[in-house]
Amino acid sequence: MHDIPFPFGKVPPGVKWLLGLNGLFFLLQQFFPGTLESYLGLVSSQVLFGFQFWRLVTYLFLHGSFFHILFNLFTLWMFGKEIEMQWGTKEFIKFYFICGLGAALLNVLVEPFSTTPVIGASGALYGVLVAFALTFPTALIYLYGIIPVQSKHFVLLIGFVEFLASFRGTSSTIARFAHLGGMLTGYFYLKSYEFRSILHRFFHRVTDWFVIRKKEPEPQAAQQSNQEDLAKDVDRILEKVLLKGADSLTPEERELMRRYSSMKH
């Protein structure tokens, strides 16, 4: 059985930046109570009818209490660093925000006229939990610090609880549909090659808008072809990790992932 020890070692840069940003925004919330929630929280009616689309992302950095942010940051550190070390920083950060965006969209879809701000990184983190369960399905998680549960069963249990809780109505202060949205987005992103390819192309086009590229002569086509071949190999390796776990990778495949990660950082 594969048991991840969750070492207290080096924190990778993506998780480190997310921890820092969440902490910074929480500190600002203490100095400006209610202000950041009003302008940056996920308010469905403002997104749909006010076209304030930034709320679909900014809500991830706000939290309602010390224990709220403490639990979320602990989850990010505990599970997120394992995923980032496997995938690389760029892939992990992209996945994190895709899950957060999916969580927000489902919440807006279910509660389109809501005027109550939804805040917290939980939607993105539920997607990270799904990624952890698919990458390390037999890793042990101690429920309540006592009961050992395999990660795949732990995530199924969480999903089932959130699904049942969502039927209690939309008046709850906990954004159950955002949690489910993050989990579903993470699952379909990782399981569907076609869906993932569409999102890859979308994010590449978005980043191209902000990157000034110099025009180069025709031989660049050969370099582009090599990059596409490398991307296909990386996709194949990620599929293998999801199906068989990280231990199934050969030394050559691990070296290729390290080389790909260094190119993207």
C-alpha positions in Angstrom: 0.0 0.0 0.0 1.4 3.4 -1.0 1.4 5.6 2.1 2.5 9.2 1.6 4.3 10.4 4.7 3.4 14.1 4.2 7.0 15.3 5.1 7.6 18.7 6.6 10.2 19.3 3.9 10.6 22.0 1.3 7.4 23.7 0.2 7.3 24.1 -3.6 6.9 27.6 -5.0 3.3 27.4 -6.2 1.9 26.3 -2.8 4.2 28.8 -1.1 2.8 31.7 -3.1 -0.8 30.6 -2.6 -0.2 30.3 1.1 1.3 33.8 1.2 -1.4 35.4 -0.9 -4.2 33.9 1.1 -2.5 35.0 4.3 -2.0 38.6 3.0 -5.6 38.9 1.9 -6.8 37.6 5.3 -4.7 40.2 7.0 -6.2 42.9 4.8 -9.7 41.7 5.6 -8.9 42.4 9.3 -8.0 46.0 8.5 -11.0 46.6 6.1 -13.8 44.4 7.5 -16.5 43.7 4.9 -14.9 45.8 2.2 -13.0 43.1 0.4 -15.9 40.7 0.6 -18.2 43.3 -1.0 -15.9 43.9 -4.0 -14.1 40.6 -4.4 -16.4 37.9 -3.0 -18.4 35.7 -5.4 -21.8 37.3 -5.6 -23.8 35.5 -8.3 -26.1 38.4 -9.2 -23.1 40.7 -9.6 -21.4 38.2 -11.9 -24.4 37.6 -14.1 -26.1 41.0 -14.2 -23.2 43.3 -13.3 -20.6 41.6 -15.5 -18.1 41.6 -12.6 -16.3 38.5 -13.8 -13.2 39.0 -11.6 -15.3 37.7 -8.7 -15.0 34.2 -10.2 -11.4 34.1 -9.2 -10.9 36.7 -6.4 -13.2 35.0 -4.0 -10.6 32.2 -3.6 -8.3 34.5 -1.6 -10.9 35.6 1.0 -11.9 33.7 4.2 -14.5 34.2 6.9 -12.6 33.3 10.0 -9.2 32.3 11.4 -10.2 28.6 11.6 -11.6 28.8 8.0 -8.3 30.0 6.6 -6.3 27.7 8.9 -8.1 24.6 7.7 -7.9 25.6 4.0 -4.2 26.5 4.2 -3.4 23.2 6.0 -5.2 21.3 3.3 -3.3 23.2 0.6 0.0 22.5 2.3 -0.8 18.9 3.0 -2.2 17.8 -0.4 -1.2 20.6 -2.7 2.6 20.2 -2.3 2.4 16.5 -3.2 0.6 17.3 -6.4 2.9 20.2 -7.3 6.0 18.1 -6.8 4.5 15.4 -9.2 3.2 17.8 -11.9 5.4 20.9 -11.7 4.4 24.4 -10.6 2.8 25.6 -13.8 0.5 22.6 -14.1 -0.5 22.7 -10.5 -1.3 26.4 -10.4 -3.3 26.1 -13.6 -5.3 23.1 -12.2 -5.9 25.0 -8.9 -7.5 28.0 -10.6 -9.4 25.8 -13.1 -11.1 24.0 -10.2 -11.7 27.3 -8.4 -13.3 28.7 -11.6 -15.5 25.6 -12.0 -16.6 25.8 -8.4 -17.6 29.4 -8.9 -19.5 28.8 -12.1 -21.6 25.9 -10.6 -22.4 28.1 -7.6 -23.5 30.9 -9.9 -25.6 28.5 -12.1 -27.4 27.1 -9.0 -27.9 30.4 -7.2 -28.0 33.0 -10.1 -29.9 35.7 -8.0 -27.9 35.4 -4.8 -26.6 38.6 -3.3 -24.6 36.9 -0.5 -20.8 36.8 -1.1 -19.2 33.4 -1.2 -15.6 33.3 -0.1 -12.9 30.8 0.5 -10.4 28.6 -1.4 -12.4 25.4 -0.6 -13.7 25.0 -4.2 -10.2 24.8 -5.6 -9.0 22.7 -2.7 -11.7 20.1 -3.2 -10.4 19.7 -6.8 -6.9 19.3 -5.4 -8.2 16.5 -3.1 -9.6 14.7 -6.2 -6.2 15.1 -7.9 -4.5 13.6 -4.9 -6.9 10.7 -4.7 -6.4 9.9 -8.4 -2.6 10.3 -8.2 -2.1 8.5 -4.8 -5.3 6.3 -4.5 -3.9 4.1 -1.7 -2.3 6.8 0.4 -3.6 6.7 4.0 -5.4 9.7 5.5 -6.3 9.5 9.1 -9.9 10.5 9.6 -10.3 12.5 12.8 -6.6 11.7 13.3 -7.4 8.1 14.2 -9.2 6.1 11.5 -6.9 5.2 8.5 -8.8 5.6 5.2 -7.4 5.3 1.7 -7.4 8.6 -0.1 -9.7 7.3 -2.9 -12.3 6.3 -0.3 -11.8 9.5 1.7 -12.6 11.7 -1.3 -15.6 9.6 -2.3 -16.9 10.0 1.3 -16.4 13.8 1.1 -18.2 14.0 -2.2 -21.1 11.9 -0.9 -21.5 14.1 2.2 -21.4 17.3 0.1 -23.9 15.9 -2.3 -26.4 15.0 0.5 -25.8 18.4 2.2 -26.6 20.2 -1.0 -30.2 19.0 -0.7 -30.7 21.0 2.5 -31.3 24.1 0.4 -29.3 27.1 -0.6 -29.7 29.0 2.6 -26.7 27.4 4.2 -23.7 29.6 4.9 -21.4 26.8 3.4 -21.1 26.9 -0.4 -21.9 23.2 -0.9 -22.4 23.6 -4.7 -19.0 25.3 -5.0 -17.4 22.4 -3.2 -19.1 19.9 -5.6 -18.2 22.2 -8.6 -14.5 22.1 -7.6 -14.6 18.3 -7.3 -16.4 17.7 -10.6 -14.2 20.1 -12.5 -11.0 18.5 -11.1 -12.3 15.0 -12.0 -13.4 15.8 -15.5 -10.2 17.8 -16.2 -8.0 14.9 -15.2 -10.1 12.1 -16.7 -11.0 13.6 -20.0 -8.1 13.9 -22.4 -10.2 15.9 -24.9 -11.6 18.3 -22.3 -8.0 18.8 -21.0 -6.7 19.5 -24.5 -9.3 22.2 -25.1 -8.4 23.9 -21.8 -4.7 23.6 -22.6 -5.3 25.4 -26.0 -7.4 28.0 -24.3 -4.8 28.8 -21.6 -2.0 28.9 -24.2 -4.0 31.4 -26.2 -4.6 33.5 -23.1 -1.0 33.5 -22.2 0.0 34.4 -25.8 -2.0 37.7 -25.4 0.4 38.8 -22.6 3.7 37.5 -24.0 5.5 39.5 -26.7 7.0 37.1 -29.1 9.7 38.0 -31.6 9.2 37.0 -35.2 11.6 34.2 -36.2 12.5 32.6 -39.5 10.8 29.5 -40.8 13.0 26.9 -39.0 10.9 27.6 -35.9 8.3 25.1 -37.3 10.7 22.2 -36.5 11.1 23.5 -32.9 7.3 23.8 -32.5 6.9 20.2 -33.8 9.4 19.0 -31.1 7.5 20.9 -28.4 4.2 19.3 -29.5 5.8 15.9 -29.4 7.1 16.6 -25.9 3.6 17.8 -24.8 2.1 14.6 -26.1 4.6 12.5 -24.1 3.8 14.5 -21.0 0.1 13.9 -21.5 0.7 10.2 -21.8 2.8 10.1 -18.6 0.1 12.1 -16.7 -2.5 9.5 -17.9 -0.2 6.7 -16.6 0.2 8.4 -13.2 -3.6 8.8 -12.9 -4.3 5.2 -13.8 -1.4 3.4 -12.1 0.0 5.9 -9.6 3.4 7.8 -9.5 5.4 4.6 -8.6 4.6 3.2 -12.1 6.9 5.7 -13.8 10.2 4.6 -15.3 13.4 6.6 -14.7 13.2 7.9 -18.2 9.7 9.1 -17.7 10.6 10.8 -14.5 13.5 12.5 -16.1 11.3 13.7 -19.0 8.8 15.2 -16.5 11.6 17.0 -14.6 12.9 18.4 -17.9 9.4 19.5 -18.9 8.8 21.1 -15.5 12.1 23.0 -15.7 11.2 24.3 -19.2 7.8 25.7 -17.9 9.1 27.3 -14.7 
